[in-house]
Amino acid sequence: AIFIIGPTGTVKDLTIAGTFTQTKSNYVGAFCGELFGSITNCVNEATVTGNKPYRAGFAAIAYSGARLTDCTNRGTITSTASSPSSSPGGIVAEAKTDVTFLRCINEGSINGGYGGGIVSKTQQSTFIECGNKANLTSAVSQFGGIVGQLSPNTALAQHLVLDRCYNTGDIINNNPKQAYSAGIAAYYKSAGTVTEPVVISNCHNTGYISNVYNFSGGIIGYISGYTTIENCYNTGDVMAVLGAGGIAGNLGMGTSKILSCRNSGEVQVSDSRAGGIVGQCNSAGAEVTDCFNTGNITNLATTVVLNKNNYATKGYGAGGIAGEGGSTMTRCYNLGEIRGIANVGGLSGRPSKNSTKLYNCYNAGAIHAPADTAGTLI
């Protein structure tokens, strides 16, 4: 492998096989450690393994202006470190601002650390028609079919864009303390801004998404500020202990939107907050517009835990659109069956005071819940 591909450097029409073991360098990729230039129409079939921070099928780290086009990873990328700072990526481990990924595909197994089928961690870069076809597993944190962690640099006026990307693999996170898993992007490290938003559009997931703690989503695990999810769909089953949604596990801030999205996958939690579109949203101002769910939504909890104010803290929340909260929902509907034992609603399982608003929405799905614990809408 080349350690650095410079700004004018180009690698084309090359396949690499073998084994790369990371022992001293923090940056190890089958093609290069650091990428400033371009890699086009290349395939990695090599295994890349180690316990240092960054390893990937192509470049450990890609800098501003780098471009990867029609690249496919079929090699196994493995982290032997237990730290969340260990970042395996199918194509690149970390992408800085203004890196372009065009029609890049991951077909190789990725294990350990927080990671992604294409990139483990990214600033404001662009992903167009990229896909993950492999099963990805982590026992650490934050695993996504395309990106593990979104980390916009708020000092730079640049959009972070994922468009026409897809995941067909199973994404499984086995960290019992901090999970986050999703078909497209798992988690945000820093929020977007009004001039540097995060946009995920025309993406879809058909894979099984699961974690053993919080926030699984067919498209994104956790949404932060100034993020728009638009024209996306999920058909895969989505599971978590708490906070699972067909599109998003959590819609975290009032400046974010989910627009024209749909879910037909089954959504389940074993504790709380299962929703056809979003698991949890308690942020006034957040929007869910022109979305619908046809999948079955189930809270598997058998016991409800109440606090001293007789308010459920465990075992609650299942809704056709939102498990808890729901923000402002406009022209949304549910056709799926909703099951739970507390706070079960056709649209929102447990609404939030002053933030849950419904406009031109309806539910036609069956509600299965004990008497006095459910409503046709909320």
ABEGO torsion letter per residue (X at the ends): XBABBBAABBBBGBBBBEBBBBAABABBBAABABBABBBBGBBBABBBBEABABBBAABABBBBGBBBBGBBBABBBBBABABAABBBBAABABBBBGBBBBGBBBABBBBEEBBBAABABBBBBBBBGBBBABBBBBABBGBBAABABBBBBAABBBBBBBBGBBBABBBBBABAABBEBBAABABBABBBBAABBBBBBGBBBABBBBBABBGBBAABABBBBGBBBBGBBBABBBBBABGBBAABABBABAABBBBGBBBABBBBBAABGBBAABABBABBGBBBBGBBBABBBBBABABBBBBAAGBBABGBEBBAABABEGEBBBGBBBABBBBEABGBBAABABBBBGABBBBGBBBABBBBBBBGABBAAX
